Amino acid sequence: MTNLKTNEMKHLMSDTVIRRFLETVKRHPSKIAVRFSHGLKQRTRDRDGDQIENWLSLTWEEYRQLVESLAAGLQSMGLRKGDRVAIMSNSRVEWAALDLAIMGLGGVTVPVYPSSPPADVTFVLANSNAKIFFVEDEDALKKLRSFWETKSPARLPEKIALIETPMAAETKSSQSGGKASAASFITLDAIQKLGETALRSSPTLYSLAVNEVSAEDVATIIYTSGTTGEPKGVVHTHAQALSEVAEAFPLLGVSSNDVTLTFLPFAHVLGRIEIWGHVVIGYTMGFAESLERLKQGFLAIQPTLIVAVPRIFEKIHAGILAQADISPLRRKAFDWALGVGRQVSVFKQNKKAIPLDVALRYAAARKLVFDSIHERLGGRLRFAVCGGAALSRPIAEFFHAAGILILEGYGLTETTAAVCVNTPFDYCFGTVGKPIGDVKIRFADDGEILIHSRKVMREYLDDPKATAELLKDGWFSTGDIGELDSKGHLIITDRKKDLIKTAGGKYVAPQKLEGLVKLSPFISNVHIHGDNRKYCIALVTLAAETVEPWAAEAGISITDSDSLSKHAKVKELIRRSIADANSNLAPFETIKNFAILPKDFTIEAGELTPSLKLKRKTVDQHYKEVIDSLY
C-alpha cells in the first residue's frame, strides 16, 4: 500500500501538459492535430483533401516534429530550464508550437498582447527577465525599436526572434549574445533549422527534457490585463495548467473527435488553455489567426466547439438582428421563429420532452431562419464556451432559442481560467455553473467569492505583498461578488471594486446595466457612471455596421460617425434602447441620461484592455466633461 501511494505521488509530481502531449502523439500519430491558413507553408507538404481554400494541416506526428525541432533550436541558442521566453504575436500555429517547445525544455512562456503599447511590452520584458523575445513580424519589431531608441530601456532580452521571416533580402539573422541591438535578431525558420541539425545527433532531446520537468516547476507567467493599474505577473506551475484542462474539458464532454476554431489571444489565459486542452485531449485545433478571418475560419474548419469572450457573441447577435431587419417580411418570419425557439428552449432547460406540435413548428423555424445561423458558424457546432467577462443572460437565451448552446464559465488569470462552468448536461442561464474538480468556494462577509483549488496561482511575480493580500491560508480573494443558487450554480453579481454607490446610498452593478443596453444591435459599447452621484448615466458608442444602414433607410445622408452621433433621429433611436433597458431595472438603477460618443472605445486609447474589458477609470478621465454635463 505504501509503495502504491509513493508511485501515485511520483506520477502526480511528473505528470504535465507536455507529457500528455507526447502521449497524445503516440495514440493518434496520423490524425490531424492542427489546421491553419498561413505560415509554415514552405515546410508543410500538401495532402489531398487537407486543403480548404489554402488551409493546411499537420498530423500529430508532424506537429511533434515541429515542436521538437523548435525545442532543440532553442536549446542550441542557450535556453535552459527556468529561463523565460516572451512571445508577442497573434494566435497562430507557431505560437502554440513554441509554447510546447519552451515548456518541454522546462522554460517559462511569457505571453505578451500584440496590441500592447511599447511601454507595456517593455515593462513585461523587464519584469519577467525574459531571455528570448519572439515578435510576430518586422513591422511590430520596428515599432518597439523606435520606442527603445527614445526611452533607452535599462534591460532588453539577450536575443530577439522573428516568427515571420522578413521578405527583404538585406535583413540578416544574428545569433550573437548580449543586449539586443537594432540588427540583432534570428528568425523562427533559422531556429527550426538549428534544431533539426541538433536532433540528428540527439533525437530524444525533447522527450528527455520533458521527463525532467516536474509538476511544481513554473510553466508560464501570464500578465493581468491591468484594468485597475499596472499589470502583475501571475506565476503558474505545470500542476495548475494540467489541473485546469484535465478536469474542465472532460467535464464538458470534449473528446479527441472534436474540432475547435481558436481566435482568442494566447496572451489571455482563456486562449492559452485551448492550447493545453488540445494537446491533453487530442482534439483538432484550427487557427482563425485574427477576428477579421473569423468568418472564413468557421466555414473552412467547421468547428464542433469554440471558446470565446462575450464580445464575440454580442457582435454575432447584432449581425443577426441587422439581417432580420432588412425587410418587414423577414423580420416577421424571424420573430415567429424566435418565439418558437424560446418555447423549445424552456422545455430543454427544464429537461422536459418537447410536444410534437412544438417540435414540428421548430423544424420549420430551423429551416426558415436558424439553419442559416448554424451554417455561418460552420454547421457542426455542438456548443460554445464563454468566459473572460459576464455574458448577458438574454444573449445566452437568444442563441439557445436558435439551437446554439453557450456555456458560461467563471475564472480569472489567477485561477488558470475556469473554476466554475456550465456543462451540456447541467446548465442554468444567468449563472456560471458549478465548481469543477477540486475547486472549493466560500464567501466573505461582504459577498466576495473566495476560491481554494490547485488551479490557483503560485504567486504574483516578485510581489509578496500583493500575493499575501489576495492569497490567505490557501484561499484566493477574487474581487467578485456572488452567491450560489438552490442547485449550487454560482451567480456573479459584479466586481467588488466596480460597484457604484449612488449619492442615495444604493449600490448598482454597472455590468448588469451595460449588458442590458448592449442588447440593442445599434450599440457597440456602454460605460455606466454614477458613483457618488444622484443617478446613473451612460456613455454609448454606435455600432457602425448596423447604424449606418439604418440611417440610410431613415433618409439620413450623413455617414461620418461624429455627425451621426449628434443627429436627432439617432439620439431618439438610442433613447428607445435605453428605455428598453430601464424597463428591466429597479428605479434606483435606471439610466437617467446618456451621451453618444463620436468614436468607440479602443485598446490603443487605453480605454479597453487587450481582452476588451472596459478600463473604467480611464474612460471616466477621458470623458469627464461629457459625464459632468449629464448631471
Number of C-alpha atoms within 10 A of each C-alpha: 6 7 8 9 10 11 12 11 12 13 13 14 16 19 20 30 29 26 17 19 22 19 15 22 21 12 12 16 17 13 18 20 26 23 27 26 23 15 15 16 14 7 9 12 10 14 10 5 7 14 15 14 9 13 18 22 27 24 18 25 19 19 18 22 17 21 24 28 25 29 33 29 25 24 22 15 17 13 20 16 19 17 19 26 29 26 26 26 24 22 23 23 24 21 20 17 20 23 28 26 27 29 27 28 28 26 26 27 26 27 27 26 22 20 18 17 16 18 13 15 18 21 16 22 23 16 14 23 18 22 20 26 23 26 25 23 17 17 11 16 20 12 12 18 17 13 16 18 11 8 11 11 13 9 15 22 23 19 23 27 26 25 23 17 19 15 8 7 6 7 12 13 18 16 16 13 13 11 15 18 15 14 12 18 24 20 23 23 18 19 23 20 16 20 25 21 15 18 19 10 9 12 15 12 19 23 15 12 15 22 16 14 24 20 21 17 21 25 29 25 26 28 25 22 23 14 18 13 10 12 15 20 23 24 24 27 24 23 25 25 27 24 19 25 25 18 16 23 18 12 16 17 11 18 15 16 11 18 26 24 27 27 24 25 25 27 25 22 23 24 20 22 22 23 21 24 25 25 26 25 20 26 22 26 26 27 23 27 22 15 14 10 13 17 13 17 26 23 15 22 23 20 25 21 20 22 22 21 21 20 20 13 19 21 17 16 18 21 15 15 17 18 13 18 15 13 9 10 10 15 16 13 15 21 14 14 23 22 17 22 26 19 15 23 21 15 13 14 14 9 11 10 10 16 10 9 8 14 16 12 15 25 15 14 22 19 11 14 19 22 16 14 17 16 14 14 25 19 16 15 21 15 20 19 19 26 21 24 18 22 26 23 16 14 20 23 20 19 21 22 23 24 22 19 21 28 25 32 25 24 22 19 21 23 26 27 26 26 28 23 27 26 23 15 10 14 19 21 21 19 27 28 26 25 21 17 17 13 17 14 18 16 16 11 7 9 15 21 22 22 23 20 20 20 26 30 23 20 21 22 18 14 12 11 10 13 17 13 10 17 22 12 8 14 17 22 19 18 16 18 21 22 18 17 13 7 9 12 22 25 19 18 21 19 16 17 10 17 19 21 18 19 13 11 13 15 15 25 18 22 21 19 24 19 21 22 28 25 20 21 23 26 23 23 20 25 21 25 22 22 18 14 15 16 22 25 21 24 21 27 23 24 20 20 15 19 22 20 14 18 18 12 11 11 8 15 11 13 14 11 18 13 11 23 21 14 14 9 14 21 16 11 15 22 15 13 19 24 15 15 21 18 11 12 15 9 11 16 22 19 21 17 16 24 19 22 20 16 14 17 21 13 17 12 12 17 22 20 20 23 20 17 17 20 20 17 13 16 20 17 11 14 12 11 10 15 21 8 10 14 14
